[in-house]
Amino acid sequence: MPDERLIEIETRIAHQEHTIAELNDALSSQQAQIAKLESLVNALRERVRALSDSAPGAGASDEIPPHY
């Protein structure tokens, strides 16, 4: 009886270690993906800022046309 219990505990521990390893791999993968997405967002933010700064008449859309 004690041997069966020991085997059951060892089996549970082995499954838990396997699950922890899978979760760690998933977390590492997600962290890498988040880092890539942050980099992409920052690059897009800079690109939009550069385009809006170089756009002709930037900020002039709020001005009243001269014929009013």
C-alpha positions in Angstrom: 0.0 0.0 0.0 2.7 2.6 0.8 4.5 1.8 -2.4 1.3 2.5 -4.4 0.9 5.8 -2.7 4.5 6.8 -3.3 4.1 5.9 -7.0 1.0 8.0 -7.2 2.8 11.0 -5.6 5.7 10.6 -7.9 3.4 10.4 -10.9 1.6 13.6 -9.9 4.9 15.4 -9.4 6.1 14.3 -12.8 2.9 15.6 -14.4 3.2 18.8 -12.5 6.8 19.3 -13.6 5.8 18.7 -17.2 2.9 21.2 -16.9 5.2 23.8 -15.4 7.7 23.3 -18.2 5.0 23.7 -20.8 3.7 26.9 -19.1 7.2 28.3 -18.9 7.7 27.7 -22.6 4.3 29.4 -23.4 5.2 32.3 -21.2 8.6 32.7 -22.8 7.1 32.6 -26.3 4.4 35.2 -25.3 7.0 37.5 -23.8 9.0 37.4 -27.0 5.9 38.1 -29.0 5.0 41.1 -26.8 8.5 42.5 -27.2 8.2 42.2 -31.0 4.8 43.9 -30.9 6.0 46.7 -28.7 8.9 47.3 -31.1 6.5 47.3 -34.1 4.1 49.8 -32.3 7.0 52.1 -31.5 8.2 52.0 -35.1 4.7 52.7 -36.4 4.2 55.5 -33.9 7.4 57.2 -35.2 6.4 56.7 -38.8 3.0 58.3 -38.2 4.6 61.1 -36.3 7.1 61.7 -39.2 4.4 61.6 -41.8 2.1 64.0 -39.9 5.1 66.4 -39.4 6.0 66.4 -43.1 2.4 66.5 -44.4 1.7 69.7 -46.3 -0.6 72.0 -44.4 -0.3 70.0 -41.2 -2.5 71.7 -38.6 -4.1 74.0 -41.2 -7.4 72.0 -41.2 -8.6 73.9 -38.2 -8.1 77.3 -39.8 -10.9 79.2 -41.4 -10.5 79.6 -45.2 -9.7 83.1 -46.3 -13.0 83.6 -48.2 -15.1 83.6 -45.0 
